[in-house]
Amino acid sequence: MIFDKVDELSALIEETKQYTDYLDAEVELENDGRGIDMINAFSDLQQEYIKTYNEGKQDEILAMENVLESRHKELMDYASTGNYIRAKQALDDLLQQINNKLMENLGLASSQDGCGCSCEDGCSCEDVCDEGCCGGCD
């Protein structure tokens, strides 16, 4: 019975603007070789950044952060990649809201600020760490 309800919820999600926008953006991106190349290059650069960060090369880290920021702006400005990223984020946000509501209804919600970081110790999403959120105070 519970999985029947999951199927119903999935069907409802498939009817949302967020889901249809995501599917449309995905098709648009799949048909854009330049966009795919841009995303792959950005992903490679992220991996290189992680390696450099883990090696502790501070001067290279700052330079790479600037390059990552510039490349991210290019991704957002290019039509197919920007549309895809925005649509994916909107769908992810919707799914997170659904999950949060489910957890709340079950009495399992914690004092989180939306980024997966526990804020009981005073951290916030503005406190950036290796994982991209609040310094590991989960």
URDAZI-V210533 format. One record per residue. SS is DSSP state (hx for helix, st for strand, lp for the rest). NEAR is the number of other ideal C-beta (glycine too) atoms within 10 Angstrom. Layout:
ss = [SS,SS]
near = [NEAR,NEAR]
//
This chain:
ss = [lp,hx,hx,hx,hx,hx,hx,hx,hx,hx,hx,hx,hx,hx,lp,lp,hx,hx,hx,hx,hx,hx,hx,hx,hx,hx,hx,hx,hx,hx,lp,lp,hx,hx,hx,hx,hx,hx,hx,hx,hx,hx,hx,hx,hx,hx,hx,hx,hx,hx,hx,hx,hx,hx,hx,lp,lp,hx,hx,hx,hx,hx,hx,hx,hx,hx,hx,hx,hx,hx,hx,hx,hx,hx,hx,hx,hx,lp,hx,hx,hx,hx,hx,hx,hx,hx,hx,hx,hx,hx,hx,hx,hx,hx,hx,hx,hx,hx,hx,hx,hx,hx,hx,hx,hx,lp,lp,lp,lp,lp,lp,st,lp,lp,lp,lp,lp,st,lp,lp,lp,lp,lp,lp,lp,lp,lp,lp,lp,lp,lp,lp,lp,lp,lp,lp,lp,lp]
near = [4,6,7,8,9,9,10,10,12,10,9,11,14,10,8,13,11,17,18,13,17,21,13,13,22,15,12,16,23,12,10,18,10,10,20,15,11,18,18,10,13,17,10,10,15,14,10,14,17,12,11,17,15,9,10,8,13,10,8,14,14,10,13,19,13,10,14,15,10,10,15,15,11,14,18,12,9,18,12,22,24,17,20,25,17,14,22,16,12,17,20,12,12,16,13,13,11,13,11,13,11,12,13,11,9,8,6,8,13,10,7,17,14,12,15,13,22,15,18,11,11,8,19,13,15,9,14,10,12,10,12,10,22,23,14,13,15,15]
//
